[in-house]
Amino acid sequence: MPLTHEEAQTVIAGAHEHANQHGLRVAAAIVDEGGFLVALGRMDGAPPLSSQIAEAKAVGAAVWHRDGESLRELHQSRPAFFTQVDRMVRVPMIPGPGSVLVRRGGAVLGAVGVSGALPDQDRECAEAGLGSLG
Protein backbone atom coordinates (compact mmCIF):
# COMPACT_ATOMS: atom_id res chain seq x y z
CA MET A 1 0.00 0.00 0.00
CA PRO A 2 1.46 3.40 -0.95
CA LEU A 3 2.14 6.16 1.52
CA THR A 4 -1.03 8.19 2.04
CA HIS A 5 -1.23 11.96 1.91
CA GLU A 6 -2.15 11.93 5.61
CA GLU A 7 0.97 9.89 6.42
CA ALA A 8 3.07 12.28 4.34
CA GLN A 9 1.67 15.22 6.30
CA THR A 10 2.53 13.40 9.54
CA VAL A 11 6.13 12.98 8.39
CA ILE A 12 6.37 16.66 7.48
CA ALA A 13 4.92 17.69 10.84
CA GLY A 14 7.43 15.45 12.64
CA ALA A 15 10.35 16.89 10.69
CA HIS A 16 9.17 20.43 11.37
CA GLU A 17 8.66 19.72 15.06
CA HIS A 18 12.21 18.37 15.36
CA ALA A 19 13.56 21.40 13.50
CA ASN A 20 11.61 23.81 15.69
CA GLN A 21 12.94 22.16 18.85
CA HIS A 22 16.47 22.82 17.60
CA GLY A 23 15.88 26.36 16.37
CA LEU A 24 15.99 25.35 12.71
CA ARG A 25 13.78 26.36 9.79
CA VAL A 26 13.46 23.73 7.07
CA ALA A 27 11.38 22.47 4.20
CA ALA A 28 10.36 18.82 4.00
CA ALA A 29 9.23 17.01 0.87
CA ILE A 30 7.67 13.57 0.57
CA VAL A 31 7.75 11.74 -2.75
CA ASP A 32 6.37 8.37 -3.78
CA GLU A 33 8.40 5.43 -5.09
CA GLY A 34 8.54 7.01 -8.56
CA GLY A 35 9.86 10.30 -7.22
CA PHE A 36 6.58 12.19 -7.64
CA LEU A 37 5.70 14.78 -5.01
CA VAL A 38 3.08 13.72 -2.46
CA ALA A 39 3.41 16.60 0.01
CA LEU A 40 5.66 19.56 0.71
CA GLY A 41 5.91 21.89 3.67
CA ARG A 42 8.23 24.84 4.24
CA MET A 43 8.45 26.36 7.70
CA ASP A 44 8.18 30.11 8.09
CA GLY A 45 11.70 31.47 7.86
CA ALA A 46 13.12 28.52 5.88
CA PRO A 47 15.22 29.57 2.89
CA PRO A 48 13.07 30.01 -0.24
CA LEU A 49 15.10 27.52 -2.28
CA SER A 50 14.86 24.88 0.46
CA SER A 51 11.57 23.54 -0.96
CA GLN A 52 13.12 22.62 -4.31
CA ILE A 53 16.25 21.24 -2.67
CA ALA A 54 14.21 19.07 -0.29
CA GLU A 55 12.23 17.65 -3.21
CA ALA A 56 15.40 17.01 -5.23
CA LYS A 57 16.95 15.15 -2.29
CA ALA A 58 13.82 13.03 -1.87
CA VAL A 59 13.56 12.25 -5.60
CA GLY A 60 17.13 10.97 -5.72
CA ALA A 61 16.62 8.74 -2.71
CA ALA A 62 13.33 7.33 -4.02
CA VAL A 63 14.39 6.49 -7.55
CA TRP A 64 17.75 5.03 -6.51
CA HIS A 65 16.39 3.28 -3.37
CA ARG A 66 19.29 4.78 -1.38
CA ASP A 67 19.47 7.33 1.41
CA GLY A 68 21.20 10.60 0.63
CA GLU A 69 24.58 9.66 2.05
CA SER A 70 24.68 6.42 0.07
CA LEU A 71 23.59 8.31 -3.02
CA ARG A 72 26.44 10.78 -2.53
CA GLU A 73 28.91 7.87 -2.48
CA LEU A 74 27.43 6.58 -5.75
CA HIS A 75 27.68 10.06 -7.28
CA GLN A 76 31.34 10.30 -6.27
CA SER A 77 32.25 6.83 -7.51
CA ARG A 78 30.27 6.96 -10.80
CA PRO A 79 29.74 10.63 -11.68
CA ALA A 80 29.15 10.13 -15.41
CA PHE A 81 26.51 7.46 -14.81
CA PHE A 82 24.85 9.55 -12.09
CA THR A 83 24.70 12.52 -14.46
CA GLN A 84 23.01 10.44 -17.16
CA VAL A 85 20.38 9.09 -14.76
CA ASP A 86 19.86 12.60 -13.37
CA ARG A 87 18.67 13.64 -16.83
CA MET A 88 15.94 10.98 -16.77
CA VAL A 89 14.00 12.31 -13.79
CA ARG A 90 11.70 15.32 -13.75
CA VAL A 91 13.77 17.33 -11.23
CA PRO A 92 17.53 17.33 -10.69
CA MET A 93 18.67 14.95 -7.98
CA ILE A 94 20.75 16.21 -5.08
CA PRO A 95 22.86 13.55 -3.36
CA GLY A 96 23.89 14.01 0.25
CA PRO A 97 22.56 13.99 3.80
CA GLY A 98 18.97 15.03 4.24
CA SER A 99 17.03 12.26 2.55
CA VAL A 100 15.82 8.92 3.86
CA LEU A 101 13.73 6.17 2.36
CA VAL A 102 10.18 5.46 3.45
CA ARG A 103 9.75 1.70 3.76
CA ARG A 104 6.93 -0.57 4.79
CA GLY A 105 7.42 -4.31 5.06
CA GLY A 106 10.68 -4.13 3.12
CA ALA A 107 9.09 -2.24 0.20
CA VAL A 108 10.24 1.27 -0.69
CA LEU A 109 7.19 3.57 -0.67
CA GLY A 110 9.11 6.74 -1.39
CA ALA A 111 11.42 9.12 0.42
CA VAL A 112 11.53 12.21 2.58
CA GLY A 113 13.94 15.03 1.82
CA VAL A 114 14.75 17.96 4.09
CA SER A 115 16.64 21.17 3.38
CA GLY A 116 17.31 24.45 5.14
CA ALA A 117 19.81 23.54 7.83
CA LEU A 118 23.24 21.93 7.83
CA PRO A 119 23.37 18.56 6.03
CA ASP A 120 23.46 16.43 9.18
CA GLN A 121 20.67 18.51 10.72
CA ASP A 122 18.60 17.99 7.57
CA ARG A 123 19.14 14.23 7.93
CA GLU A 124 18.14 14.32 11.61
CA CYS A 125 14.95 16.19 10.74
CA ALA A 126 14.12 13.69 7.98
CA GLU A 127 14.68 10.77 10.34
CA ALA A 128 12.59 12.42 13.05
CA GLY A 129 9.79 12.99 10.57
CA LEU A 130 9.88 9.39 9.45
CA GLY A 131 9.93 8.27 13.09
CA SER A 132 6.67 10.10 13.67
CA LEU A 133 4.87 7.44 11.63
CA GLY A 134 5.43 5.03 14.51
Buried (B, 14 or more C-beta within 10 A) or exposed (E): EBBEEEBBBBBBBBBBBBBEEEEBBBBBBBBBBEBBBBBBBBBEEBBEEBBBBBBBBBBBBBBBEBBBBBBBEBBEEEEEEBEEBBEEBEBEBBBBBBBBBBBEEEEBBBBBBBBBBEBEBBBBBBBBBBEBEE
